[in-house]
Amino acid sequence: MSQPRMRLSEKVARARLSEYRARVPVLYALLIFNMAFLSLSDAAAGRRAVCLGATAFFAIFAIIRLGRWRRLPVDSLTHADIRSELRRASVMVCVLGLGGLALALWLYPGVTGPSEPVNAFVGLTIASVVYLLSPAPATAYTAICLIMGPYCLAMLIYGDDDQRLLACNFAALAGVLFFAVRIYVREFTRAAIDAHRARRRADVAHDLYRRNSELARTDPLTGLPNRRSFFDRLERLAAGGGETHFALGVLDLDTFKAVNDMFGHAAGDELLRGVADRLLAHGDRGVWAARLGGDEFGVIFFGDSSDEELALRASRLLDDVRAFSLADRAEVRAEASLGLAAWPRHGDSATALFEHADCALYHAKETRRGAAVVFTAEIDAGLRRRRMIERRLRQVEFFDRIDVAFHPIVDVRSGRIVCLEALARWTDEELGVVRPDEFIPVCEQNNLMAPLTLAVMRRAFAQARGWSAPTRVAINLSAQDLGSDRAVLDMIAAIRSAGLGPDRVTLEITETTLIANFDRAARALTTLKALGARIALDDFGNGYSALRYVRALPLDEIKIDKSLTEDVVGDARARKLLQSILALCINLDIDVVVEGVETERQVEALRGIGCLRMQGYYFTKPLAAPDAAALIARESAPAIAG
């Protein structure tokens, strides 16, 4: 027999035993009633005391057996145990049947045949007992054979014609009972099988529902709870009031985008899984984590901690995250920043708490990248100001209020200005002077960089038309400028209508701009280069500095980040590195500009290794438009350099 069929027969046997156990109390009650009826009838005259004693003995026996049946753990029995219990029931029925038969025959009145009470006792008892025993067919068949067979035989031998006729009637009744039990067993088995299959279908449906529920609340890549699960738990914790102490953290991977774009999605997925494993390892330290999406994770720190203790716990978690590196690229590590807000002192609702933790994360990424920052009142004030900035940015007249300042690039050989980099400036009637590091990130997050760049272009070109010399003007581009065909067409139209030659326009890009979508950015830059504009790679050396950008892009100029020039005076290795970059650019016919020059000694050191174009506060800070025009008019660049 196959294993599934064996399991099915076990289910049927268990159902039979369970139904049999349910009917045993009725069976015993019926037998006791019938025995008492027989003991009090005329058939027991002269023997009533013995009959009543037998009835009392059976009642005690029935109570003991009922106690055992009640304690029997049918659901936990093995198949062998179930079969054993059914066999034991058959044996017990044999004993009881023989006892009942002995009692009936003992009351047999002799040649006149059994009296009507005895006949009624036997007939009613066997019919009722067989019905009640039908869940256990072997037991029912045993009862029919042991009781009806001998009794009918006695009636045929010792009875008169009427008794013999009654014996035939009892024999026919036995046959009917056999047939009825057979039909019952077949229908019961079918019902048990149907019930078993229905339960199986229900179990499968329940498992599917449970699995779907788990999938709906689990991130498939990392195995962590997903965003929905995170916010459900956060809402439940917040609904508990101030009795539950916890802190909410929002963790963002600083290196994920660069890793994903430079090494591929498989490396990015490996990084996410590695960070998830590190977060899970802190589960026994009162930390619960979920993936919110992309490279962002939600972290809940349980326990009542001060801001200092919370920052320390979070810093230890970040240390563990940073310890992870890619399997085949040990130099690529998981750098992350974390914003924190504690319940209930930093927020009285789940929404407020998450918003404040996210604000602390933003502050960390802007000012303390790679650190854990706890929400404070100062950060809250910054958040309110940021909201006001965002509100003002969404007003149509914002771009009409944008002004520009110019930061000169100087050729140190002649001391003359060769280019002026246009920088966005904004003074608002409500907010006052708004720094670029305040409003530009908000523009980026709200997809407003393209109109901002266009506004800066138009202001800068309008100023450049009035300069007394054909000095170039440089415009900084963002990823949004190069990621939209519409934005590229708008820039082309602005350059063509500027009243300047396209060769007077330099368009500056950063590696961050390129990482967003390199192929699309490269196509846009090629189009702008074909127009006649110059292309410059800004902040070279601040990041991965992938040389593929230098090879693949139509560059006219590279601007070396100040991080590579800070130690140029006292560090020979820094000078050699700059010399190597300079030699590379000379071989590729690319101009070099060094940024962040602040001292005369830096100027001399850079000039000594061949860097001739520089930009920095040593020469001048960014100038307002009238001051820049006056500087060009005076042609006093040598005085600036000297």
Beta strands, then each sheet from edge to edge (+ up, - down):
strand 1: 246-253
strand 2: 287-293
strand 3: 296-302
strand 4: 325-326
strand 5: 329-333
strand 6: 336-343
strand 7: 372-374
strand 8: 402-411
strand 9: 416-428
strand 10: 432-434
strand 11: 472-476
strand 12: 505-509
strand 13: 534-540
strand 14: 557-560
strand 15: 591-594
strand 16: 613-614
strand 17: 623-624
sheet 1: 2+ 3- 1+ 6- 7-
sheet 2: 4+ 5-
sheet 3: 10+ 9- 8+ 16-
sheet 4: 10+ 9- 8+ 17-
sheet 5: 10+ 9- 11- 12- 13- 14- 15-
end
